[in-house]
Amino acid sequence: MRRVLLHIVLFLAMAASAVTTHASTSTQDTVYFYDTWEQMLNFTPVAVIIDPIIETISPYELYVDACNDNVNEKINNKHIALSLGDSIWLVNSYYLKRDFKGDTKMLNGYVPVFFNDKVAYVTYVRYDEWSVSLNDYLFGEVSYDGAIKKVVNYCYIDFMRHKVLKVDHSVLSNLLDGYNDLLMRYEGMKDYKSPEIIEEYFLKYVDRATEDIMRPNIVDLTE
């Protein structure tokens, strides 16, 4: 959980600073691009662009403009992921829509991705969840300092079935089916359909699946 929160905080910081990056001549962004999951896992990019135009529609939708049509074609339609340094990773939503079925329509541009050798998932927040209504204040969705406390949605990348699945209570129960102790604990929760409980047990699933020696590696399912 701490690992996920740290990644989100770093991405939010990057998103907030990207709009001012090109106003400073002393700051340069280096963006690394990847064409395979093996390259991502080994941090061996196939292309590097220094100081491109980075447009962040939100912390969950990012675009890169290299000011070159041929390069932009690769960014938009060939490269499957990018990283800024070794801590901020995003996957190309076009790649997900092209190679996977399921819940991909809400994903646009490059979206935050979290992964290791065995598990990968993306996060997003719907556009309408960025606006602040009176109900948000009345029901505690916005703190007194104006910070929006919106629920982050998780989408699990199922490499075996080539699907992207938004993690709701039904999807989570199916994922936990192979780990009976977690499944029983999850379904025994009174509020097991709440976003907070779904998030808690999905991250427990990620940890358990990561440690599962019988689970195939992502590279084995994508080569």
Protein Blocks (a to p, Z undefined) as FASTA:
>chain_A
ZZmmmmmmmmmmmmmmmmmmmmpmkbccdddddfbfklmmnopafbdcehiacddfbfkb
ccddehiaklmmmmmmmmmbdcehjlbccddfklmmmmpgcjfklpgcjddddddfkbcc
dddddfklmpccfklmmnopacfkopacdddddddddfknopacdddfklmmmmmmmmmk
lmmmmmmpmklmbmklmmmmmmmmmmmmmmmmkbccfklmmZZ
